[in-house]
Amino acid sequence: MYAARLKESGRDISVLARGQRLADTREHGIVLEDVSTGHRTTTRVNVVERLDSEDAYNLVVVMMPRNHVPEILSILADNRYTPNILFMFNNAAGPDEMINTLGRDRVLIGFPGAGGTRKGHIIRYMVVSGRQQPTTLGELDGSTTPRLEQIADAFKGAGFPVAINSQMDAWLKTHVAEVSPMANALYMAGGDNYRLARTRDAIVLMIKRLL
């Protein structure tokens, strides 16, 4: 979804995909469906199968589950021509692993302000309101650098509410501390938020963990 919106805003975008996702994106493009309106769009982007050591991008954005990141760090490390790598996912462990592998100067951290699900080649998505959860970005040292402002401007130009945070690592840890109890309570209720609202024990446990 980020790739499609950035492409539509005039940015030069490549998407790295593998397996069925690679085949689907090459055949269908990026097909997005707004969960609120049902409106669908199709965006054609350049699709690559790998990041080679000689490839040069202004920015690589990594959006994937935190537990899969170790699989790609060596690939990112082998590529020395991309100066900026933005990691955007839940991360309570901190950025040390990324820093140790890639070097402090290349690493930025953040969190997306959108979510969704994929069914086949169609991505059903929702962009969260800026008041609730903007796309949030930060430098490791908390400074607001020209590159951070440029990345923020790119996301804003693609229609995303954006916030720059001077304590991004702490923000990510706090976010996990909030989301984990809520998610576990939803799991107790079978993923049904209405059932959760009627399940007193689950709500009590969730509140205790949040506090």
VMD Tcl script that draws the C-alpha trace (Angstrom):
set ca {
  {0.00 0.00 0.00}
  {2.83 2.40 0.82}
  {4.56 1.49 -2.43}
  {1.42 2.09 -4.48}
  {0.69 5.46 -2.90}
  {4.28 6.61 -3.24}
  {4.25 5.56 -6.89}
  {0.98 7.42 -7.54}
  {2.49 10.54 -5.96}
  {5.27 10.52 -8.55}
  {8.05 8.65 -6.76}
  {10.26 6.08 -8.50}
  {9.42 2.87 -6.64}
  {10.62 -0.73 -6.78}
  {9.03 -3.51 -4.74}
  {10.99 -6.58 -3.72}
  {8.78 -9.68 -3.72}
  {9.25 -13.43 -3.68}
  {7.26 -16.55 -4.49}
  {3.55 -16.15 -5.19}
  {3.61 -12.49 -4.20}
  {6.21 -11.88 -6.91}
  {4.07 -13.61 -9.53}
  {0.89 -11.82 -8.40}
  {2.47 -8.36 -8.42}
  {3.97 -8.87 -11.86}
  {0.66 -10.14 -13.25}
  {-1.85 -7.89 -11.50}
  {0.12 -4.93 -10.17}
  {-0.65 -3.73 -6.64}
  {-4.41 -4.06 -6.19}
  {-5.74 -2.14 -3.19}
  {-9.24 -2.18 -1.74}
  {-10.28 0.44 0.81}
  {-12.10 -1.44 3.60}
  {-14.27 1.61 4.33}
  {-15.52 2.27 0.80}
  {-14.75 -0.89 -1.19}
  {-12.99 1.26 -3.79}
  {-10.27 -0.59 -5.69}
  {-7.19 0.75 -7.41}
  {-4.44 -0.90 -9.42}
  {-0.91 0.48 -9.50}
  {1.89 -0.88 -11.65}
  {5.33 -0.74 -10.06}
  {8.76 -2.09 -10.87}
  {9.15 -5.49 -9.19}
  {12.52 -7.03 -8.30}
  {13.36 -10.49 -6.97}
  {16.44 -9.50 -4.96}
  {18.54 -6.66 -3.64}
  {21.92 -7.02 -5.28}
  {25.12 -5.68 -3.77}
  {25.52 -3.12 -6.57}
  {21.95 -1.77 -6.47}
  {21.62 1.89 -5.44}
  {18.41 3.25 -3.93}
  {17.88 6.50 -2.04}
  {15.87 4.63 0.57}
  {14.93 1.07 1.42}
  {11.80 0.66 3.55}
  {11.53 -2.62 5.45}
  {7.99 -3.51 6.54}
  {7.76 -7.08 7.79}
  {7.30 -8.99 11.06}
  {10.20 -8.36 13.43}
  {11.05 -12.07 13.69}
  {11.83 -12.22 9.95}
  {14.31 -9.33 9.99}
  {17.43 -11.46 10.78}
  {16.88 -13.28 7.48}
  {17.41 -10.09 5.45}
  {20.05 -8.18 7.41}
  {22.99 -9.83 5.67}
  {21.41 -8.99 2.28}
  {21.04 -5.36 3.30}
  {24.59 -5.31 4.67}
  {26.00 -6.59 1.36}
  {24.42 -3.62 -0.41}
  {26.67 -0.61 0.34}
  {25.11 1.87 -2.10}
  {21.84 2.52 -0.26}
  {22.53 5.05 2.52}
  {19.13 5.03 4.22}
  {17.24 1.98 5.52}
  {13.97 2.61 7.36}
  {12.63 -0.24 9.52}
  {8.90 0.03 10.22}
  {7.35 -2.63 12.46}
  {6.62 -3.51 16.09}
  {9.97 -3.72 17.85}
  {10.34 -3.96 21.62}
  {13.90 -5.30 21.35}
  {15.46 -2.09 20.11}
  {17.56 -1.38 17.01}
  {20.91 -2.85 18.15}
  {20.80 -5.82 15.78}
  {20.21 -3.55 12.79}
  {22.89 -1.10 13.95}
  {25.50 -3.83 14.51}
  {24.91 -5.28 11.05}
  {24.39 -2.15 8.95}
  {26.07 0.65 10.89}
  {24.36 3.39 12.85}
  {24.40 5.96 10.03}
  {22.22 3.87 7.73}
  {19.43 2.98 10.17}
  {16.17 4.84 10.75}
  {13.19 3.46 12.66}
  {9.47 4.09 12.50}
  {5.99 2.63 12.51}
  {3.29 2.63 9.81}
  {-0.05 4.35 10.20}
  {-2.00 1.80 8.22}
  {-2.94 -1.86 8.29}
  {-4.75 -4.49 6.32}
  {-5.00 -8.04 5.09}
  {-4.16 -9.80 1.86}
  {-6.47 -12.24 0.08}
  {-4.94 -13.61 -3.07}
  {-3.55 -10.64 -5.00}
  {-5.91 -8.10 -3.37}
  {-4.84 -6.04 -0.36}
  {-7.69 -4.72 1.81}
  {-6.38 -1.77 3.76}
  {-7.19 1.09 6.10}
  {-5.16 4.23 6.76}
  {-5.49 5.21 10.42}
  {-6.39 8.81 11.19}
  {-3.57 11.19 11.97}
  {-4.95 11.83 15.45}
  {-4.97 8.13 16.27}
  {-1.82 6.80 14.59}
  {0.15 8.74 12.00}
  {3.06 7.15 10.19}
  {5.74 7.85 12.80}
  {9.45 8.27 12.02}
  {12.64 8.98 13.93}
  {16.40 9.12 13.89}
  {18.27 6.96 16.40}
  {19.67 10.01 18.19}
  {16.37 11.88 18.20}
  {17.49 14.66 15.87}
  {15.44 16.00 12.98}
  {17.78 15.63 10.03}
  {17.32 16.72 6.41}
  {16.95 13.09 5.33}
  {14.24 12.48 7.93}
  {12.35 15.55 6.74}
  {12.67 14.40 3.13}
  {11.28 10.96 3.99}
  {8.44 12.53 5.96}
  {7.65 14.83 3.02}
  {7.56 11.84 0.66}
  {5.01 10.04 2.84}
  {2.97 13.21 3.30}
  {2.96 13.72 -0.46}
  {1.55 10.19 -0.80}
  {-1.37 11.07 1.47}
  {-0.17 9.68 4.81}
  {-0.44 11.62 8.06}
  {3.12 11.77 9.41}
  {4.74 12.54 12.77}
  {8.45 12.82 13.60}
  {9.32 11.47 17.05}
  {12.49 12.34 18.95}
  {12.32 9.15 21.06}
  {11.37 6.59 18.46}
  {12.87 3.56 20.21}
  {10.97 4.38 23.40}
  {7.83 4.99 21.32}
  {8.10 1.51 19.78}
  {8.58 -0.14 23.16}
  {5.58 1.72 24.58}
  {3.49 0.78 21.57}
  {4.20 -2.93 22.08}
  {3.39 -2.60 25.79}
  {0.00 -1.18 24.82}
  {-0.86 -3.38 21.85}
  {0.17 -6.76 23.28}
  {-2.41 -6.85 26.13}
  {-5.13 -5.64 23.75}
  {-4.26 -8.25 21.14}
  {-4.11 -11.05 23.72}
  {-7.52 -10.02 25.06}
  {-8.90 -10.17 21.53}
  {-7.41 -13.64 21.11}
  {-9.22 -14.71 24.30}
  {-12.43 -13.50 22.67}
  {-11.79 -15.37 19.44}
  {-10.86 -12.19 17.58}
  {-14.34 -10.73 18.08}
  {-14.19 -7.23 19.60}
  {-17.92 -7.29 20.42}
  {-17.48 -10.55 22.29}
  {-14.51 -8.99 24.08}
  {-16.71 -6.10 25.19}
  {-18.98 -8.66 26.89}
  {-16.15 -10.72 28.43}
  {-15.41 -9.14 31.80}
  {-12.48 -11.39 32.73}
  {-10.66 -10.60 29.48}
  {-11.21 -6.86 29.89}
  {-9.99 -6.92 33.50}
  {-6.85 -8.83 32.52}
  {-6.22 -6.44 29.62}
  {-6.53 -3.37 31.83}
  {-4.26 -4.86 34.49}
  {-1.57 -5.55 31.90}
  {-1.92 -2.07 30.43}
  {-1.45 -0.51 33.85}
}
mol new
graphics top color blue
foreach p $ca { graphics top sphere $p radius 0.5 }
foreach p [lrange $ca 0 end-1] q [lrange $ca 1 end] { graphics top cylinder $p $q radius 0.2 }
display resetview
